Amino acid sequence: MSFLDRLEFRYGKYAVPGLIRYVVALNALVYCLAKYNFNFLYLLDLDPPAILHGQVWRLVTYIFIPQFGAGLLPEWFNTAMYLVFLWWIGNGVEQALGPFKLNVYYLIGMMGITIAAFFFGQGFSAAILNSSLLFAFAQFYPDEVIFIMYILPAKVKWIAWFTAALLLYHVMDGGIGYIASLAVTFANYLLFFGPEIYRNARTRQQVAERRRKFEAAKVPEVATMHECAVCHRTEVTNPELDFRVARDGQEYCREHLPKPPGAAVAAS
């Protein structure tokens, strides 16, 4: 039994089932309040100086700030699609991990974002936290297909890889602080899935090494099984030949097969 399993055994009763559904519901509520007064969001975001001055609610409330999507479609529609997608992947991860482990996963992600904000000055939003949830979903359901805007089919693992590529793209101009921030922000993903990814990588490496050794030891396709010790013709170069092994242990074609000793006496 792992350490996390022991924690679940002792404290699993305190887990919040359907955690992401509550997060989505509060995101929707905050969106509606922000449409009435956008300045309301400034009371919820993760602001380290404000937290140090006693506004400790910001350690939690920033996860309720939705992503205000922009594009060809109306903003409210993009936001609604984002929340529906978050609800969907949240339910999927909870079915795979269970309520307690999902709670721990999300909590570690929140702690990572807080550390990144206080120690590295990175103002990550809840979108990064939800990206770690997407990566967890892709770990369990990589080939699940969704339709972007109800039109374009895409596997979840493709979306996860694209999201990871966007994050890594900013490494080039983000510096060491950004890299360290990403590391602590995705500590939940690394702690939950890092060992499995490492084991799978080692297994693939070992399989590739065994395959390479097997291919190297394999008899080439052009190798022959019969070769005359005199003329060196083979069954490949001369398929019509018949080969025999003589008393000396060498293989000969019938034309060069040594005569038995008694044959020379009989001929004389």
Accessible surface in RSA format (square Angstrom, percent):
REM  Atomic radii and reference values for relative SASA: ProtOr
REM  Chains: A
REM  Algorithm: Lee & Richards
REM  Probe-radius: 1.40
REM  Slices: 20
REM RES _ NUM      All-atoms   Total-Side   Main-Chain    Non-polar    All polar
REM                ABS   REL    ABS   REL    ABS   REL    ABS   REL    ABS   REL
RES MET A   1   160.08  82.9  87.53  57.9  72.55 172.7  91.12  77.5  68.96  91.4
RES SER A   2    60.16  50.8  46.34  61.8  13.82  31.8  51.36 109.4   8.80  12.3
RES PHE A   3   133.36  66.7 128.49  79.6   4.87  12.7 128.49  77.9   4.87  13.9
RES LEU A   4    37.74  21.0  36.35  26.0   1.39   3.5  36.35  25.5   1.39   3.7
RES ASP A   5    44.31  31.0  40.74  40.5   3.57   8.5  10.18  23.9  34.14  34.0
RES ARG A   6   120.18  50.5 119.05  60.7   1.13   2.7  52.00  71.1  68.18  41.3
RES LEU A   7    50.74  28.3  50.42  36.1   0.32   0.8  50.67  35.6   0.06   0.2
RES GLU A   8    56.66  32.5  51.95  39.3   4.71  11.2  16.26  31.4  40.40  33.0
RES PHE A   9   169.30  84.7 139.05  86.1  30.26  78.7 146.81  89.0  22.49  64.4
RES ARG A  10   163.00  68.4 143.83  73.3  19.17  45.7  43.32  59.2 119.68  72.5
RES TYR A  11    92.25  43.1  92.04  52.4   0.21   0.5  63.28  47.6  28.97  35.7
RES GLY A  12    22.60  27.9   0.00   N/A  22.60  27.9  10.52  28.9  12.08  27.0
RES LYS A  13   166.34  81.2 121.80  74.7  44.55 106.1  80.80  72.7  85.54  91.1
RES TYR A  14   150.26  70.2 125.48  71.4  24.78  64.5  97.37  73.2  52.89  65.2
RES ALA A  15    18.64  17.1   3.29   5.1  15.36  34.9   6.90   9.7  11.74  31.1
RES VAL A  16    65.44  43.1  64.03  58.0   1.41   3.4  65.30  56.7   0.15   0.4
RES PRO A  17    85.81  62.5  81.41  74.2   4.40  16.0  81.41  67.2   4.40  27.3
RES GLY A  18     0.78   1.0   0.00   N/A   0.78   1.0   0.71   2.0   0.06   0.1
RES LEU A  19    35.83  20.0  35.83  25.6   0.00   0.0  35.83  25.2   0.00   0.0
RES ILE A  20     1.66   0.9   1.47   1.1   0.18   0.4   1.47   1.1   0.18   0.5
RES ARG A  21    92.65  38.9  90.81  46.3   1.85   4.4  18.77  25.6  73.88  44.8
RES TYR A  22   131.01  61.2 130.14  74.0   0.86   2.2  84.01  63.1  46.99  57.9
RES VAL A  23     4.02   2.6   4.02   3.6   0.00   0.0   4.02   3.5   0.00   0.0
RES VAL A  24    11.39   7.5  11.39  10.3   0.00   0.0  11.39   9.9   0.00   0.0
RES ALA A  25    55.26  50.8  43.08  66.5  12.18  27.7  49.85  70.2   5.42  14.3
RES LEU A  26    68.56  38.2  68.56  49.1   0.00   0.0  68.56  48.2   0.00   0.0
RES ASN A  27     3.70   2.6   3.70   3.6   0.00   0.0   0.00   0.0   3.70   3.6
RES ALA A  28    41.85  38.5  39.48  60.9   2.37   5.4  41.35  58.2   0.50   1.3
RES LEU A  29    94.61  52.7  90.12  64.5   4.50  11.3  94.04  66.0   0.57   1.5
RES VAL A  30     9.72   6.4   9.72   8.8   0.00   0.0   9.72   8.4   0.00   0.0
RES TYR A  31    26.56  12.4  26.56  15.1   0.00   0.0  24.70  18.6   1.87   2.3
RES CYS A  32    80.10  60.6  69.16  77.1  10.94  25.7  24.69  62.6  55.41  59.7
RES LEU A  33    74.46  41.5  72.91  52.2   1.55   3.9  73.24  51.4   1.22   3.3
RES ALA A  34     3.34   3.1   0.14   0.2   3.20   7.3   0.14   0.2   3.20   8.5
RES LYS A  35   124.98  61.0  91.72  56.3  33.27  79.2  58.71  52.8  66.27  70.6
RES TYR A  36   198.15  92.5 165.92  94.4  32.22  83.9 124.37  93.5  73.78  90.9
RES ASN A  37    74.05  51.1  69.36  67.0   4.69  11.3  15.48  37.3  58.57  56.6
RES PHE A  38   109.81  54.9 103.76  64.3   6.05  15.7 103.76  62.9   6.05  17.3
RES ASN A  39    96.36  66.4  91.75  88.7   4.61  11.1  20.72  49.9  75.63  73.1
RES PHE A  40    58.21  29.1  54.90  34.0   3.31   8.6  58.16  35.3   0.05   0.1
RES LEU A  41    12.85   7.2  12.55   9.0   0.30   0.8  12.63   8.9   0.22   0.6
RES TYR A  42   127.43  59.5 122.84  69.9   4.59  11.9  87.99  66.1  39.43  48.6
RES LEU A  43    95.07  52.9  95.07  68.0   0.00   0.0  95.07  66.8   0.00   0.0
RES LEU A  44    18.46  10.3  18.46  13.2   0.00   0.0  18.46  13.0   0.00   0.0
RES ASP A  45    52.09  36.5  52.09  51.8   0.00   0.0  21.12  49.7  30.97  30.9
RES LEU A  46    23.05  12.8   5.00   3.6  18.05  45.4   5.00   3.5  18.05  48.6
RES ASP A  47    50.01  35.0  47.50  47.3   2.51   5.9   7.10  16.7  42.91  42.8
RES PRO A  48    28.93  21.1  28.93  26.4   0.00   0.0  28.93  23.9   0.00   0.0
RES PRO A  49    80.09  58.4  77.73  70.9   2.36   8.6  80.07  66.1   0.02   0.1
RES ALA A  50    15.39  14.2   9.02  13.9   6.37  14.5  14.76  20.8   0.63   1.7
RES ILE A  51    13.64   7.8   9.11   6.8   4.53  10.9   9.11   6.6   4.53  12.3
RES LEU A  52   137.02  76.3 102.16  73.1  34.85  87.6 105.82  74.3  31.20  84.0
RES HIS A  53   156.80  85.7 123.07  85.5  33.72  86.3  96.14  99.1  60.65  70.6
RES GLY A  54    48.50  59.8   0.00   N/A  48.50  59.8  31.98  87.8  16.52  37.0
RES GLN A  55    55.51  31.0  55.51  40.6   0.00   0.0   8.26  17.6  47.25  35.8
RES VAL A  56    91.92  60.5  87.71  79.4   4.21  10.1  87.71  76.2   4.21  11.4
RES TRP A  57   116.69  46.8 107.41  52.0   9.28  21.8 113.20  60.4   3.49   5.7
RES ARG A  58    12.88   5.4  12.88   6.6   0.00   0.0   0.00   0.0  12.88   7.8
RES LEU A  59    60.71  33.8  57.58  41.2   3.13   7.9  57.58  40.4   3.13   8.4
RES VAL A  60    72.37  47.6  72.37  65.5   0.00   0.0  72.37  62.9   0.00   0.0
RES THR A  61    23.70  16.9  23.70  24.0   0.00   0.0  23.70  31.8   0.00   0.0
RES TYR A  62     5.94   2.8   4.36   2.5   1.58   4.1   4.36   3.3   1.58   2.0
RES ILE A  63     9.21   5.2   7.79   5.8   1.42   3.4   7.79   5.6   1.42   3.8
RES PHE A  64    33.08  16.6  33.08  20.5   0.00   0.0  33.08  20.1   0.00   0.0
RES ILE A  65    32.60  18.6  30.48  22.7   2.12   5.1  30.48  21.9   2.12   5.7
RES PRO A  66     3.30   2.4   0.00   0.0   3.30  12.0   0.24   0.2   3.06  19.0
RES GLN A  67    53.51  29.9  51.59  37.7   1.92   4.6  17.32  36.9  36.19  27.4
RES PHE A  68    58.16  29.1  31.03  19.2  27.13  70.6  31.15  18.9  27.01  77.3
RES GLY A  69    22.14  27.3   0.00   N/A  22.14  27.3  22.03  60.5   0.11   0.2
RES ALA A  70    99.87  91.8  63.78  98.4  36.08  82.1  67.16  94.6  32.71  86.6
RES GLY A  71    60.87  75.1   0.00   N/A  60.87  75.1  32.85  90.1  28.03  62.8
RES LEU A  72   189.22 105.4 151.51 108.4  37.71  94.8 155.00 108.9  34.22  92.1
RES LEU A  73    69.29  38.6  63.49  45.4   5.80  14.6  64.04  45.0   5.25  14.1
RES PRO A  74    69.36  50.5  56.92  51.9  12.44  45.2  68.99  57.0   0.37   2.3
RES GLU A  75    63.06  36.2  55.17  41.7   7.89  18.8  22.85  44.2  40.21  32.8
RES TRP A  76   154.11  61.8 150.82  73.0   3.29   7.7 134.75  71.8  19.36  31.4
RES PHE A  77    48.32  24.2  48.32  29.9   0.00   0.0  48.32  29.3   0.00   0.0
RES ASN A  78    19.33  13.3  12.97  12.5   6.36  15.3  11.37  27.4   7.95   7.7
RES THR A  79     2.81   2.0   2.68   2.7   0.12   0.3   2.81   3.8   0.00   0.0
RES ALA A  80    36.12  33.2  30.87  47.6   5.25  11.9  35.61  50.1   0.51   1.4
RES MET A  81    52.67  27.3  48.50  32.1   4.16   9.9  36.82  31.3  15.84  21.0
RES TYR A  82    56.66  26.5  49.84  28.4   6.82  17.8  55.65  41.8   1.02   1.3
RES LEU A  83    14.02   7.8  13.96  10.0   0.05   0.1  14.02   9.8   0.00   0.0
RES VAL A  84    88.45  58.2  85.61  77.5   2.84   6.8  87.68  76.2   0.76   2.1
RES PHE A  85    51.18  25.6  47.80  29.6   3.38   8.8  50.94  30.9   0.24   0.7
RES LEU A  86     3.30   1.8   3.00   2.1   0.31   0.8   3.30   2.3   0.00   0.0
RES TRP A  87   104.79  42.1 104.72  50.7   0.07   0.2  91.66  48.9  13.13  21.3
RES TRP A  88    86.48  34.7  83.89  40.6   2.59   6.1  57.47  30.6  29.01  47.1
RES ILE A  89     2.89   1.6   2.89   2.2   0.00   0.0   2.89   2.1   0.00   0.0
RES GLY A  90     0.40   0.5   0.00   N/A   0.40   0.5   0.40   1.1   0.00   0.0
RES ASN A  91    34.82  24.0  32.97  31.9   1.85   4.5  13.81  33.2  21.02  20.3
RES GLY A  92     8.58  10.6   0.00   N/A   8.58  10.6   8.08  22.2   0.50   1.1
RES VAL A  93     0.00   0.0   0.00   0.0   0.00   0.0   0.00   0.0   0.00   0.0
RES GLU A  94    23.45  13.5  21.43  16.2   2.02   4.8   9.33  18.0  14.12  11.5
RES GLN A  95   148.88  83.3 112.02  81.9  36.85  87.7  43.18  91.9 105.70  80.2
RES ALA A  96    43.42  39.9   6.04   9.3  37.38  85.0  15.24  21.5  28.18  74.6
RES LEU A  97    27.97  15.6  15.88  11.4  12.09  30.4  18.17  12.8   9.79  26.4
RES GLY A  98    16.84  20.8   0.00   N/A  16.84  20.8  16.06  44.1   0.78   1.8
RES PRO A  99    50.39  36.7  50.28  45.8   0.11   0.4  50.39  41.6   0.00   0.0
RES PHE A 100    22.21  11.1  21.61  13.4   0.59   1.5  21.61  13.1   0.59   1.7
RES LYS A 101    43.78  21.4  43.78  26.9   0.00   0.0   4.28   3.9  39.50  42.1
RES LEU A 102     0.19   0.1   0.19   0.1   0.00   0.0   0.19   0.1   0.00   0.0
RES ASN A 103    24.06  16.6  20.73  20.0   3.33   8.0  17.40  41.9   6.66   6.4
RES VAL A 104    29.62  19.5  28.94  26.2   0.67   1.6  29.62  25.7   0.00   0.0
RES TYR A 105     0.41   0.2   0.41   0.2   0.00   0.0   0.41   0.3   0.00   0.0
RES TYR A 106     3.94   1.8   3.91   2.2   0.02   0.1   3.55   2.7   0.39   0.5
RES LEU A 107   100.07  55.7  98.77  70.7   1.30   3.3  99.72  70.0   0.35   1.0
RES ILE A 108    36.53  20.8  36.01  26.8   0.52   1.3  36.01  25.9   0.52   1.4
RES GLY A 109     0.02   0.0   0.00   N/A   0.02   0.0   0.02   0.1   0.00   0.0
RES MET A 110    23.92  12.4  23.72  15.7   0.20   0.5  14.72  12.5   9.20  12.2
RES MET A 111   105.01  54.4 101.44  67.1   3.56   8.5  91.62  77.9  13.39  17.7
RES GLY A 112     2.93   3.6   0.00   N/A   2.93   3.6   2.47   6.8   0.46   1.0
RES ILE A 113     0.00   0.0   0.00   0.0   0.00   0.0   0.00   0.0   0.00   0.0
RES THR A 114    27.16  19.3  27.16  27.5   0.00   0.0  22.51  30.2   4.65   7.0
RES ILE A 115    68.36  38.9  67.41  50.2   0.94   2.3  68.36  49.2   0.00   0.0
RES ALA A 116     0.00   0.0   0.00   0.0   0.00   0.0   0.00   0.0   0.00   0.0
RES ALA A 117     7.99   7.3   2.07   3.2   5.92  13.5   2.66   3.7   5.33  14.1
RES PHE A 118    68.49  34.3  37.72  23.4  30.77  80.1  38.58  23.4  29.92  85.6
RES PHE A 119   155.64  77.9 123.67  76.6  31.97  83.2 127.87  77.5  27.76  79.5
RES PHE A 120    78.62  39.3  53.99  33.4  24.63  64.1  62.44  37.9  16.17  46.3
RES GLY A 121    65.83  81.2   0.00   N/A  65.83  81.2  33.17  91.0  32.66  73.1
RES GLN A 122    41.76  23.4  40.69  29.7   1.07   2.5   1.25   2.7  40.51  30.7
RES GLY A 123    76.10  93.9   0.00   N/A  76.10  93.9  36.84 101.1  39.26  87.9
RES PHE A 124    23.84  11.9  17.77  11.0   6.07  15.8  19.50  11.8   4.35  12.4
RES SER A 125    54.18  45.8  46.21  61.7   7.97  18.4  40.72  86.7  13.46  18.9
RES ALA A 126     2.77   2.5   1.66   2.6   1.11   2.5   1.66   2.3   1.11   2.9
RES ALA A 127    30.71  28.2  28.03  43.3   2.68   6.1  28.50  40.1   2.22   5.9
RES ILE A 128    18.98  10.8  18.98  14.1   0.00   0.0  18.98  13.7   0.00   0.0
RES LEU A 129     1.07   0.6   0.50   0.4   0.56   1.4   1.04   0.7   0.03   0.1
RES ASN A 130    12.19   8.4  10.58  10.2   1.61   3.9   5.88  14.1   6.32   6.1
RES SER A 131    17.77  15.0  14.50  19.4   3.27   7.5   2.68   5.7  15.09  21.1
RES SER A 132     0.70   0.6   0.70   0.9   0.00   0.0   0.21   0.5   0.49   0.7
RES LEU A 133     0.30   0.2   0.30   0.2   0.00   0.0   0.30   0.2   0.00   0.0
RES LEU A 134    11.38   6.3  11.38   8.1   0.00   0.0  11.38   8.0   0.00   0.0
RES PHE A 135    24.75  12.4  22.79  14.1   1.95   5.1  23.45  14.2   1.30   3.7
RES ALA A 136     0.00   0.0   0.00   0.0   0.00   0.0   0.00   0.0   0.00   0.0
RES PHE A 137     6.22   3.1   6.22   3.9   0.00   0.0   6.22   3.8   0.00   0.0
RES ALA A 138    11.88  10.9   7.97  12.3   3.90   8.9   8.22  11.6   3.66   9.7
RES GLN A 139    52.98  29.6  29.03  21.2  23.95  57.0   6.16  13.1  46.82  35.5
RES PHE A 140    72.05  36.0  46.75  29.0  25.30  65.8  50.11  30.4  21.94  62.8
RES TYR A 141    63.12  29.5  57.87  32.9   5.26  13.7  56.45  42.4   6.68   8.2
RES PRO A 142    51.31  37.4  51.31  46.8   0.00   0.0  51.31  42.4   0.00   0.0
RES ASP A 143    79.54  55.7  67.98  67.7  11.56  27.3  27.54  64.8  52.00  51.9
RES GLU A 144    78.08  44.8  71.14  53.8   6.94  16.5   8.72  16.9  69.36  56.6
RES VAL A 145    68.52  45.1  48.04  43.5  20.48  49.4  48.04  41.7  20.48  55.5
RES ILE A 146    30.14  17.2  26.10  19.4   4.04   9.7  30.14  21.7   0.00   0.0
RES PHE A 147   117.62  58.8  99.11  61.4  18.51  48.2  99.11  60.1  18.51  53.0
RES ILE A 148    74.30  42.3  70.35  52.4   3.95   9.5  74.30  53.5   0.00   0.0
RES MET A 149    89.61  46.4  72.83  48.2  16.78  40.0  73.20  62.2  16.41  21.7
RES TYR A 150   155.65  72.7 131.76  75.0  23.89  62.2 103.45  77.7  52.20  64.3
RES ILE A 151   126.40  71.9 109.92  81.9  16.48  39.7 113.57  81.8  12.83  34.8
RES LEU A 152   110.76  61.7 110.76  79.2   0.00   0.0 110.76  77.8   0.00   0.0
RES PRO A 153    80.21  58.5  65.46  59.7  14.75  53.6  65.71  54.3  14.50  90.1
RES ALA A 154    12.13  11.2  11.26  17.4   0.87   2.0  12.04  17.0   0.09   0.2
RES LYS A 155    62.18  30.3  62.09  38.1   0.09   0.2  22.53  20.3  39.65  42.2
RES VAL A 156     0.00   0.0   0.00   0.0   0.00   0.0   0.00   0.0   0.00   0.0
RES LYS A 157    68.35  33.3  68.02  41.7   0.33   0.8  27.89  25.1  40.46  43.1
RES TRP A 158   137.66  55.2 130.75  63.3   6.91  16.2 118.15  63.0  19.51  31.7
RES ILE A 159    32.57  18.5  29.80  22.2   2.77   6.7  32.49  23.4   0.08   0.2
RES ALA A 160     9.85   9.1   9.07  14.0   0.78   1.8   9.41  13.3   0.44   1.2
RES TRP A 161   186.04  74.7 182.09  88.1   3.95   9.3 159.14  84.9  26.90  43.6
RES PHE A 162   131.72  65.9 126.39  78.3   5.33  13.9 130.99  79.4   0.73   2.1
RES THR A 163    25.44  18.1  25.33  25.7   0.11   0.3  15.49  20.8   9.95  15.0
RES ALA A 164    25.36  23.3  24.33  37.6   1.03   2.3  25.18  35.5   0.18   0.5
RES ALA A 165    55.54  51.1  45.58  70.3   9.96  22.7  50.64  71.3   4.90  13.0
RES LEU A 166    87.20  48.6  86.96  62.2   0.24   0.6  87.20  61.2   0.00   0.0
RES LEU A 167    22.79  12.7  22.78  16.3   0.00   0.0  22.79  16.0   0.00   0.0
RES LEU A 168   112.94  62.9 106.87  76.5   6.07  15.3 107.06  75.2   5.88  15.8
RES TYR A 169   134.83  62.9 127.37  72.5   7.46  19.4  85.62  64.3  49.22  60.7
RES HIS A 170    86.98  47.5  86.69  60.3   0.29   0.7  53.04  54.7  33.94  39.5
RES VAL A 171    38.72  25.5  33.88  30.7   4.84  11.7  33.88  29.4   4.84  13.1
RES MET A 172   146.57  75.9 106.84  70.7  39.73  94.6  75.02  63.8  71.55  94.8
RES ASP A 173   118.72  83.2  81.02  80.6  37.70  89.1  47.34 111.4  71.39  71.2
RES GLY A 174    29.13  35.9   0.00   N/A  29.13  35.9  13.19  36.2  15.94  35.7
RES GLY A 175    38.86  47.9   0.00   N/A  38.86  47.9  37.51 102.9   1.35   3.0
RES ILE A 176   140.83  80.1 136.64 101.8   4.20  10.1 136.64  98.4   4.20  11.4
RES GLY A 177    28.60  35.3   0.00   N/A  28.60  35.3  21.10  57.9   7.50  16.8
RES TYR A 178    19.82   9.3  19.82  11.3   0.00   0.0  16.34  12.3   3.48   4.3
RES ILE A 179    78.14  44.5  77.22  57.5   0.92   2.2  77.27  55.6   0.87   2.4
RES ALA A 180    27.20  25.0  20.94  32.3   6.26  14.2  26.73  37.6   0.47   1.2
RES SER A 181     0.00   0.0   0.00   0.0   0.00   0.0   0.00   0.0   0.00   0.0
RES LEU A 182    19.26  10.7  18.12  13.0   1.14   2.9  18.42  12.9   0.84   2.3
RES ALA A 183    52.06  47.9  42.01  64.8  10.05  22.9  49.04  69.1   3.02   8.0
RES VAL A 184    40.42  26.6  38.00  34.4   2.42   5.8  39.82  34.6   0.60   1.6
RES THR A 185     0.82   0.6   0.20   0.2   0.62   1.5   0.20   0.3   0.62   0.9
RES PHE A 186    20.14  10.1  20.14  12.5   0.00   0.0  20.14  12.2   0.00   0.0
RES ALA A 187    26.63  24.5  25.67  39.6   0.96   2.2  26.63  37.5   0.00   0.0
RES ASN A 188     0.06   0.0   0.06   0.1   0.00   0.0   0.00   0.0   0.06   0.1
RES TYR A 189    36.93  17.2  36.93  21.0   0.00   0.0  21.00  15.8  15.93  19.6
RES LEU A 190    93.55  52.1  88.37  63.2   5.18  13.0  88.68  62.3   4.87  13.1
RES LEU A 191   116.39  64.8  97.24  69.6  19.15  48.1  99.40  69.8  16.99  45.7
RES PHE A 192    39.85  19.9  12.90   8.0  26.95  70.1  17.73  10.8  22.11  63.3
RES PHE A 193     6.46   3.2   6.46   4.0   0.00   0.0   6.46   3.9   0.00   0.0
RES GLY A 194    19.95  24.6   0.00   N/A  19.95  24.6  16.33  44.8   3.62   8.1
RES PRO A 195    69.92  51.0  62.21  56.7   7.71  28.0  69.33  57.2   0.59   3.7
RES GLU A 196    69.92  40.1  69.28  52.4   0.64   1.5  17.49  33.8  52.43  42.8
RES ILE A 197    67.22  38.3  66.07  49.2   1.15   2.8  67.20  48.4   0.02   0.1
RES TYR A 198   135.64  63.3 131.57  74.9   4.08  10.6 104.65  78.6  30.99  38.2
RES ARG A 199   142.50  59.8 139.99  71.4   2.51   6.0  65.28  89.2  77.22  46.8
RES ASN A 200    61.97  42.7  60.55  58.5   1.41   3.4   9.00  21.7  52.97  51.2
RES ALA A 201    43.08  39.6  37.31  57.6   5.77  13.1  38.57  54.3   4.51  11.9
RES ARG A 202   117.56  49.4 116.68  59.5   0.89   2.1  22.56  30.8  95.00  57.6
RES THR A 203    73.44  52.2  73.33  74.3   0.11   0.3  49.56  66.6  23.88  36.1
RES ARG A 204   152.61  64.1 145.94  74.4   6.67  15.9  74.95 102.4  77.65  47.1
RES GLN A 205   128.74  72.0 120.75  88.2   8.00  19.0  40.56  86.3  88.18  66.9
RES GLN A 206    81.67  45.7  78.65  57.5   3.03   7.2  29.82  63.5  51.85  39.3
RES VAL A 207    52.48  34.5  51.86  46.9   0.63   1.5  51.88  45.1   0.61   1.6
RES ALA A 208    51.72  47.6  46.54  71.8   5.18  11.8  46.90  66.0   4.83  12.8
RES GLU A 209    69.59  40.0  67.23  50.9   2.35   5.6  32.38  62.6  37.21  30.4
RES ARG A 210   143.67  60.3 137.99  70.3   5.68  13.5  70.26  96.0  73.41  44.5
RES ARG A 211   138.08  58.0 131.85  67.2   6.22  14.8  53.61  73.3  84.46  51.2
RES ARG A 212   137.16  57.6 129.86  66.2   7.30  17.4  72.82  99.5  64.33  39.0
RES LYS A 213   120.68  58.9 115.28  70.7   5.40  12.9  63.64  57.3  57.03  60.8
RES PHE A 214   127.82  63.9 121.35  75.2   6.47  16.8 127.11  77.1   0.71   2.0
RES GLU A 215    90.44  51.9  75.99  57.5  14.46  34.4  36.61  70.8  53.84  44.0
RES ALA A 216    81.92  75.3  42.04  64.9  39.88  90.7  54.37  76.6  27.55  73.0
RES ALA A 217    86.95  79.9  52.54  81.1  34.41  78.3  63.41  89.3  23.54  62.4
RES LYS A 218   103.29  50.4  88.08  54.0  15.21  36.2  57.02  51.3  46.27  49.3
RES VAL A 219   109.92  72.3  94.85  85.9  15.07  36.3  97.04  84.3  12.89  35.0
RES PRO A 220    86.43  63.0  71.70  65.4  14.73  53.5  82.96  68.5   3.47  21.6
RES GLU A 221   179.17 102.9 140.88 106.6  38.29  91.2  63.01 121.9 116.16  94.8
RES VAL A 222   128.58  84.6 111.73 101.1  16.86  40.6 118.03 102.6  10.56  28.6
RES ALA A 223    45.57  41.9  20.04  30.9  25.53  58.1  29.93  42.2  15.63  41.4
RES THR A 224    52.35  37.2  24.26  24.6  28.09  67.0  11.40  15.3  40.94  61.9
RES MET A 225   164.11  85.0 136.37  90.3  27.74  66.0 102.46  87.1  61.65  81.7
RES HIS A 226    70.68  38.6  69.85  48.6   0.82   2.1  46.93  48.4  23.74  27.6
RES GLU A 227    81.50  46.8  72.66  55.0   8.84  21.1  17.50  33.8  64.01  52.3
RES CYS A 228     0.00   0.0   0.00   0.0   0.00   0.0   0.00   0.0   0.00   0.0
RES ALA A 229    40.28  37.0  13.84  21.4  26.44  60.2  21.72  30.6  18.57  49.2
RES VAL A 230    81.71  53.8  60.45  54.7  21.27  51.2  64.39  56.0  17.32  47.0
RES CYS A 231    42.30  32.0  16.43  18.3  25.88  60.8  24.64  62.4  17.67  19.0
RES HIS A 232   115.76  63.3 101.88  70.8  13.88  35.5  74.09  76.4  41.67  48.5
RES ARG A 233    69.08  29.0  67.32  34.3   1.75   4.2  34.04  46.5  35.04  21.2
RES THR A 234    13.10   9.3  13.10  13.3   0.00   0.0  12.39  16.6   0.71   1.1
RES GLU A 235    52.20  30.0  46.18  34.9   6.02  14.3  37.64  72.8  14.57  11.9
RES VAL A 236    92.17  60.7  71.25  64.5  20.92  50.4  76.17  66.2  16.00  43.4
RES THR A 237    94.54  67.2  64.53  65.4  30.01  71.5  71.65  96.2  22.88  34.6
RES ASN A 238    32.06  22.1  31.53  30.5   0.54   1.3   0.53   1.3  31.54  30.5
RES PRO A 239   104.49  76.2  80.03  73.0  24.45  88.9  81.29  67.1  23.20 144.2
RES GLU A 240   129.77  74.5  91.52  69.2  38.25  91.1  73.73 142.6  56.04  45.8
RES LEU A 241    39.58  22.0  24.03  17.2  15.55  39.1  25.46  17.9  14.12  38.0
RES ASP A 242    54.25  38.0  49.31  49.1   4.94  11.7  24.83  58.4  29.43  29.3
RES PHE A 243    21.08  10.5   6.47   4.0  14.61  38.0   6.47   3.9  14.61  41.8
RES ARG A 244   106.45  44.7 103.34  52.7   3.11   7.4  38.39  52.5  68.05  41.2
RES VAL A 245   102.66  67.6  73.69  66.7  28.97  69.8  73.69  64.0  28.97  78.6
RES ALA A 246    19.05  17.5   5.95   9.2  13.10  29.8  13.10  18.4   5.95  15.8
RES ARG A 247   222.22  93.3 179.65  91.6  42.58 101.4  79.42 108.5 142.80  86.5
RES ASP A 248    89.11  62.4  52.71  52.5  36.40  86.1  49.36 116.2  39.75  39.6
RES GLY A 249    55.59  68.6   0.00   N/A  55.59  68.6  29.66  81.4  25.94  58.1
RES GLN A 250    93.52  52.3  91.83  67.1   1.69   4.0  16.03  34.1  77.50  58.8
RES GLU A 251    35.53  20.4  31.57  23.9   3.96   9.4  11.65  22.5  23.87  19.5
RES TYR A 252    19.49   9.1  19.49  11.1   0.00   0.0   4.87   3.7  14.62  18.0
RES CYS A 253     0.00   0.0   0.00   0.0   0.00   0.0   0.00   0.0   0.00   0.0
RES ARG A 254   139.20  58.4 128.47  65.5  10.72  25.5  62.92  86.0  76.28  46.2
RES GLU A 255   128.72  73.9  91.60  69.3  37.13  88.4  46.74  90.4  81.98  66.9
RES HIS A 256    57.79  31.6  44.34  30.8  13.45  34.4  31.02  32.0  26.77  31.1
RES LEU A 257    52.77  29.4  45.63  32.6   7.13  17.9  45.63  32.0   7.13  19.2
RES PRO A 258    64.80  47.2  44.10  40.2  20.71  75.3  54.82  45.3   9.98  62.0
RES LYS A 259   166.51  81.2 144.13  88.4  22.38  53.3  90.01  81.0  76.49  81.5
RES PRO A 260    75.05  54.7  69.59  63.4   5.46  19.9  74.21  61.3   0.84   5.3
RES PRO A 261   103.00  75.1  88.83  81.0  14.17  51.5  99.92  82.5   3.08  19.2
RES GLY A 262    49.14  60.6   0.00   N/A  49.14  60.6  38.76 106.4  10.38  23.3
RES ALA A 263    41.99  38.6  26.92  41.5  15.08  34.3  35.25  49.6   6.75  17.9
RES ALA A 264    69.81  64.2  56.04  86.5  13.77  31.3  64.30  90.6   5.51  14.6
RES VAL A 265   114.53  75.4 105.83  95.8   8.70  21.0 108.08  93.9   6.45  17.5
RES ALA A 266    89.28  82.1  51.44  79.4  37.84  86.1  63.40  89.3  25.88  68.6
RES ALA A 267    92.62  85.2  49.93  77.1  42.69  97.1  62.69  88.3  29.92  79.3
RES SER A 268   127.22 107.5  57.95  77.3  69.27 159.6  67.44 143.6  59.79  83.8
END  Absolute sums over single chains surface
CHAIN  1 A    17277.7      14393.0       2884.7      11727.9       5549.8
END  Absolute sums over all chains
TOTAL         17277.7      14393.0       2884.7      11727.9       5549.8
